[in-house]
Amino acid sequence: MSFGQSKQGLSEYSSVGVQSGVEEATPHRLIQMLLDGALARIASARGFMARGEVAKKGEHLGRAISIIEGLRVSLDRQHGGALAANLDSLYEYMGRRLVEANLSDDVAVLTEVHGLLQEIKAGWDALPLEVRGESTEVQKASA
């Protein structure tokens, strides 16, 4: 993945108070943080939706969409093959679905996208240290 291209998502994520963690994070950890941030924004939007807080719901869904778009632009399409192409399509789909959820106040759509992101995060979290390019010491320090 090209992490230089994901400034939009990183900027969105760091704007919610995690600047210090972003600066020292490995590329693998940055993606974990982005996924966590998107999941948190969707969960918050679900609560705002339930309480009828339209502006806050829209704000949090907008942040989640920005993070997902940051993940999408960080994909290495040149070397990522079918996996990058599939993730690109999935991220595009999730962004579109979040816009639909915002317009229709459909909590089921939020649940759907949240579940998809959780699956991606579970796979990402399960990568062995060697694949992550991290040592055990780095992993302990970023946990």
Backbone hydrogen bonds in HBPLUS format (Angstrom, degrees):
<---DONOR---> <-ACCEPTOR-->    atom                        ^
c    i                          cat <-CA-CA->   ^        H-A-AA   ^      H-
h    n   atom  resd res      DA  || num        DHA   H-A  angle D-A-AA Bond
n    s   type  num  typ     dist DA aas  dist angle  dist       angle   num
A0002-SER N   A0074-SER O   2.89 MM  72  5.06 139.2  2.06 149.1 155.2     1
A0006-SER N   A0003-PHE O   3.33 MM   3  5.38 156.6  2.39 100.3 107.0     2
A0010-LEU N   A0006-SER O   2.97 MM   4  6.18 167.5  1.99 158.6 162.8     3
A0011-SER N   A0007-LYS O   2.68 MM   4  5.67 156.7  1.74 147.0 153.8     4
A0012-GLU N   A0008-GLN O   3.01 MM   4  6.21 156.8  2.06 144.5 150.8     5
A0013-TYR N   A0009-GLY O   2.86 MM   4  6.09 159.5  1.90 149.1 155.0     6
A0014-SER N   A0010-LEU O   2.77 MM   4  5.91 168.0  1.79 155.2 158.5     7
A0015-SER N   A0011-SER O   3.03 MM   4  6.07 132.0  2.26 137.7 149.3     8
A0016-VAL N   A0013-TYR O   3.14 MM   3  5.73 165.8  2.16 115.5 119.8     9
A0017-GLY N   A0014-SER O   3.26 MM   3  5.67 149.5  2.36 117.7 115.6    10
A0021-GLY N   A0018-VAL O   3.14 MM   3  5.60 122.0  2.50 110.8 123.9    11
A0022-VAL N   A0018-VAL O   3.24 MM   4  6.51 152.0  2.33 154.6 163.0    12
A0023-GLU N   A0019-GLN O   3.23 MM   4  6.49 157.1  2.29 156.5 161.3    13
A0025-ALA N   A0022-VAL O   3.38 MM   3  5.22 150.4  2.48  97.9 106.2    14
A0030-LEU N   A0026-THR O   2.87 MM   4  6.16 152.2  1.95 156.0 164.7    15
A0031-ILE N   A0027-PRO O   3.21 MM   4  6.52 156.1  2.27 148.1 152.3    16
A0032-GLN N   A0028-HIS O   3.12 MM   4  6.48 156.7  2.17 145.6 152.4    17
A0033-MET N   A0029-ARG O   2.84 MM   4  6.12 157.3  1.89 152.1 158.0    18
A0034-LEU N   A0030-LEU O   2.88 MM   4  6.17 154.5  1.95 148.3 155.4    19
A0035-LEU N   A0031-ILE O   2.92 MM   4  6.15 163.8  1.95 154.1 157.9    20
A0036-ASP N   A0032-GLN O   2.87 MM   4  6.12 162.3  1.90 150.8 156.1    21
A0037-GLY N   A0033-MET O   2.82 MM   4  6.00 156.7  1.87 146.8 153.5    22
A0038-ALA N   A0034-LEU O   2.93 MM   4  6.20 160.5  1.97 153.0 157.2    23
A0039-LEU N   A0035-LEU O   2.95 MM   4  6.15 164.5  1.97 152.6 157.1    24
A0040-ALA N   A0036-ASP O   2.90 MM   4  6.10 157.7  1.95 149.6 155.9    25
A0041-ARG N   A0037-GLY O   2.96 MM   4  6.17 157.8  2.01 148.6 154.3    26
A0042-ILE N   A0038-ALA O   3.00 MM   4  6.22 158.0  2.05 150.5 156.0    27
A0043-ALA N   A0039-LEU O   2.99 MM   4  6.21 160.0  2.03 147.9 153.6    28
A0044-SER N   A0040-ALA O   2.93 MM   4  6.14 158.2  1.97 148.2 154.3    29
A0045-ALA N   A0041-ARG O   2.89 MM   4  6.07 159.1  1.93 145.5 151.7    30
A0046-ARG N   A0042-ILE O   2.94 MM   4  6.19 148.8  2.04 146.5 154.7    31
A0047-GLY N   A0043-ALA O   3.25 MM   4  6.62 153.9  2.32 144.9 150.4    32
A0047-GLY N   A0044-SER O   3.05 MM   3  5.19 115.4  2.49  98.5 113.4    33
A0048-PHE N   A0044-SER O   2.95 MM   4  6.32 162.6  1.98 156.4 161.3    34
A0049-MET N   A0045-ALA O   2.78 MM   4  5.92 153.3  1.85 148.6 156.4    35
A0050-ALA N   A0046-ARG O   3.00 MM   4  6.24 157.2  2.06 145.7 151.3    36
A0051-ARG N   A0047-GLY O   3.06 MM   4  6.34 144.0  2.19 144.5 154.2    37
A0053-GLU N   A0048-PHE O   2.86 MM   5  4.96 153.3  1.93 152.7 151.1    38
A0052-GLY N   A0049-MET O   3.11 MM   3  5.07 157.7  2.16 101.7 108.5    39
A0057-LYS N   A0053-GLU O   2.93 MM   4  6.08 156.9  1.99 154.8 162.5    40
A0058-GLY N   A0054-VAL O   2.95 MM   4  6.14 166.1  1.97 153.0 156.3    41
A0059-GLU N   A0055-ALA O   2.91 MM   4  6.14 153.8  1.98 146.7 154.5    42
A0060-HIS N   A0056-LYS O   3.00 MM   4  6.17 166.6  2.02 152.0 154.3    43
A0061-LEU N   A0057-LYS O   2.94 MM   4  6.13 157.1  1.99 151.6 158.7    44
A0062-GLY N   A0058-GLY O   2.86 MM   4  5.93 152.2  1.93 142.7 150.8    45
A0063-ARG N   A0059-GLU O   3.00 MM   4  6.31 149.9  2.09 143.3 151.2    46
A0064-ALA N   A0060-HIS O   2.97 MM   4  6.21 158.3  2.02 144.5 150.3    47
A0065-ILE N   A0061-LEU O   2.88 MM   4  6.09 159.7  1.92 150.4 155.8    48
A0066-SER N   A0062-GLY O   2.97 MM   4  6.19 154.0  2.04 143.2 150.4    49
A0067-ILE N   A0063-ARG O   2.96 MM   4  6.24 156.9  2.02 151.1 156.8    50
A0068-ILE N   A0064-ALA O   2.93 MM   4  6.17 166.3  1.95 153.0 156.8    51
A0069-GLU N   A0065-ILE O   2.84 MM   4  6.03 154.6  1.91 147.2 154.8    52
A0070-GLY N   A0066-SER O   2.90 MM   4  6.14 145.1  2.02 140.6 150.4    53
A0070-GLY N   A0067-ILE O   3.04 MM   3  4.93 116.6  2.45  91.7 107.8    54
A0071-LEU N   A0067-ILE O   2.92 MM   4  6.32 150.0  2.02 149.5 157.8    55
A0072-ARG N   A0068-ILE O   2.89 MM   4  6.16 151.1  1.97 143.8 152.6    56
A0073-VAL N   A0069-GLU O   2.91 MM   4  6.19 161.3  1.95 153.4 156.2    57
A0074-SER N   A0070-GLY O   3.19 MM   4  6.22 130.9  2.44 134.8 146.6    58
A0074-SER N   A0071-LEU O   3.28 MM   3  5.22 134.9  2.50  92.4 104.7    59
A0075-LEU N   A0072-ARG O   3.28 MM   3  5.65 164.8  2.30 109.8 114.4    60
A0080-GLY N   A0076-ASP O   2.67 MM   4  5.32 137.1  1.85 150.8 164.0    61
A0084-ALA N   A0080-GLY O   3.25 MM   4  4.70 167.1  2.26 109.6 112.0    62
A0085-ALA N   A0081-GLY O   3.15 MM   4  6.44 161.3  2.18 149.1 154.8    63
A0086-ASN N   A0082-ALA O   2.81 MM   4  5.97 157.9  1.86 150.6 156.4    64
A0087-LEU N   A0083-LEU O   2.88 MM   4  6.11 163.0  1.91 152.9 157.7    65
A0088-ASP N   A0084-ALA O   2.85 MM   4  5.97 156.2  1.91 147.1 154.2    66
A0089-SER N   A0085-ALA O   3.09 MM   4  6.33 162.1  2.12 145.9 149.7    67
A0090-LEU N   A0086-ASN O   2.91 MM   4  6.13 156.1  1.97 146.8 154.3    68
A0091-TYR N   A0087-LEU O   2.76 MM   4  5.91 166.9  1.78 158.0 160.7    69
A0092-GLU N   A0088-ASP O   2.99 MM   4  6.13 158.8  2.03 147.2 153.5    70
A0093-TYR N   A0089-SER O   2.92 MM   4  6.08 156.7  1.98 144.4 151.0    71
A0094-MET N   A0090-LEU O   2.86 MM   4  6.13 160.0  1.90 151.1 156.4    72
A0095-GLY N   A0091-TYR O   3.00 MM   4  6.21 161.8  2.03 149.7 153.9    73
A0096-ARG N   A0092-GLU O   3.06 MM   4  6.28 161.0  2.10 148.4 153.6    74
A0097-ARG N   A0093-TYR O   2.86 MM   4  6.11 157.7  1.91 152.3 159.0    75
A0098-LEU N   A0094-MET O   2.92 MM   4  6.15 150.7  2.01 148.7 156.2    76
A0099-VAL N   A0095-GLY O   3.15 MM   4  6.44 151.5  2.23 145.2 152.2    77
A0100-GLU N   A0096-ARG O   3.06 MM   4  6.39 158.8  2.11 147.2 153.0    78
A0101-ALA N   A0097-ARG O   2.81 MM   4  6.10 154.5  1.88 147.6 154.9    79
A0102-ASN N   A0098-LEU O   2.97 MM   4  6.14 152.9  2.04 143.4 150.2    80
A0103-LEU N   A0099-VAL O   3.05 MM   4  6.35 157.0  2.10 150.3 156.1    81
A0104-SER N   A0100-GLU O   2.92 MM   4  6.06 154.2  1.99 152.5 159.5    82
A0105-ASP N   A0101-ALA O   2.79 MM   4  5.29 123.3  2.11 141.9 150.1    83
A0109-VAL N   A0106-ASP O   3.19 MM   3  5.62 135.7  2.40 106.2 116.2    84
A0111-THR N   A0107-VAL O   2.96 MM   4  6.26 155.6  2.02 149.5 156.3    85
A0112-GLU N   A0108-ALA O   2.94 MM   4  6.17 151.3  2.02 141.2 148.9    86
A0113-VAL N   A0109-VAL O   2.98 MM   4  6.25 169.7  1.99 157.8 158.0    87
A0114-HIS N   A0110-LEU O   2.88 MM   4  5.94 161.3  1.92 149.3 155.4    88
A0115-GLY N   A0111-THR O   2.98 MM   4  6.08 156.3  2.03 144.2 150.3    89
A0116-LEU N   A0112-GLU O   3.01 MM   4  6.35 153.4  2.08 148.1 155.5    90
A0117-LEU N   A0113-VAL O   2.94 MM   4  6.21 164.9  1.97 155.2 158.6    91
A0118-GLN N   A0114-HIS O   2.92 MM   4  6.15 150.8  2.01 145.3 154.1    92
A0119-GLU N   A0115-GLY O   3.03 MM   4  6.29 150.9  2.12 144.9 151.9    93
A0120-ILE N   A0116-LEU O   3.07 MM   4  6.43 159.0  2.12 150.1 155.3    94
A0121-LYS N   A0117-LEU O   2.86 MM   4  6.07 163.3  1.89 151.2 156.2    95
A0122-ALA N   A0118-GLN O   2.84 MM   4  6.01 153.9  1.91 146.3 153.4    96
A0123-GLY N   A0119-GLU O   3.12 MM   4  6.36 158.7  2.17 147.1 151.9    97
A0124-TRP N   A0120-ILE O   2.93 MM   4  6.18 158.8  1.98 150.5 157.1    98
A0125-ASP N   A0121-LYS O   2.75 MM   4  5.89 162.7  1.78 154.4 158.8    99
A0126-ALA N   A0122-ALA O   3.09 MM   4  6.15 135.8  2.29 136.5 147.1   100
A0127-LEU N   A0124-TRP O   3.29 MM   3  5.59 164.2  2.31 108.1 112.8   101
A0131-VAL N   A0128-PRO O   3.00 MM   3  5.43 126.3  2.30 109.6 122.5   102
A0132-ARG N   A0128-PRO O   3.10 MM   4  6.43 151.0  2.19 149.9 158.9   103
A0133-GLY N   A0129-LEU O   3.05 MM   4  6.23 125.8  2.36 142.9 156.1   104
A0134-GLU N   A0129-LEU O   3.20 MM   5  5.39 166.5  2.22 152.9 152.5   105
A0139-GLN N   A0135-SER O   3.09 MM   4  6.36 162.7  2.13 152.7 157.2   106
A0140-LYS N   A0136-THR O   3.01 MM   4  6.25 159.1  2.06 149.3 154.2   107
A0141-ALA N   A0137-GLU O   3.03 MM   4  6.21 155.7  2.09 145.6 152.3   108
A0142-SER N   A0138-VAL O   3.04 MM   4  6.27 144.2  2.17 148.6 157.5   109
